[in-house]
Amino acid sequence: MTVVNILIAAAVLGLMGLLFGLLLMGTEKVFAIPADEKRDAVRAALPGANCGACGYPGCDGCADAIACGKAPVNACPVGGKPVADKISAIMGNAEAADAVRKVASVICQGDSEHCKEKFEYRGIQDCVAASVVNDGNMACKFACLGLGTCARVCPFDAIHVDPVKKIAVVDDGKCVACGKCVAICPKGVLSLRPVTEDVTVRCRNTEPAKKVLSACSTGCIHCGKCFRSCPHGAITMTNGLPVIDQSKCQHCMACADACPTKAMWANFDKRKVSA
């Protein structure tokens, strides 16, 4: 092979590359999808957490849904009202309505001081794995296993396990209600609640009172004292457990005062005393 042949081959390959490049450029222009400036502006306003708390596949999916009217401007719980207001302006709407902020809540007080163990668990330090072994090692089948699976999936460092009490604890200030901890918990201990709820039932055990107390000293024993003590008719009993109608609750916290096991939790700093 002579030098001339090599040069010819190189020139042919270079020409082919140039032609294919021009063809690709032309194809891109012909089949290009027009940019949606409004959608792109919405996406830029979102915080980029990609947590899925909005119910869509990441911030891109949320932006698509908002731009085409399938989701409200306040669909992003991470951004809250400031981001909702920005998106409202982009979409040409009025200022976003105030949405009640939610946080994750641990519906259990059965820590190591109150709830007994059925056996000593020495397996993988993961709640999902532990729950497979005889439904977990806690005597109460509704109790937090305290192995921190929820903490490991939280992208906002808003939940941890108390190293002494061995129970999940949520930092309301950091929690954005993305719901990842709720989804991963094998015992259903976590749920999302409005941050304004200052009185909540922190037990889900529907078993007979004697069995509840044999497992946990702070479990609900279905005595109904909270129901009878509420002067506002805000509590009903369902399957032995109290259910609070937050629209009727006046935050007097008489129910928490009456609860003999303190399964009814209240933030007494926010107690409201009727005149």
Summary of the structure (lengths in Angstrom):
residues: 275
radius of gyration: 28.0
end to end distance: 105.1
largest distance: 105.9
contacts: 772
relative contact order: 0.10
helix: 35%
strand: 12%
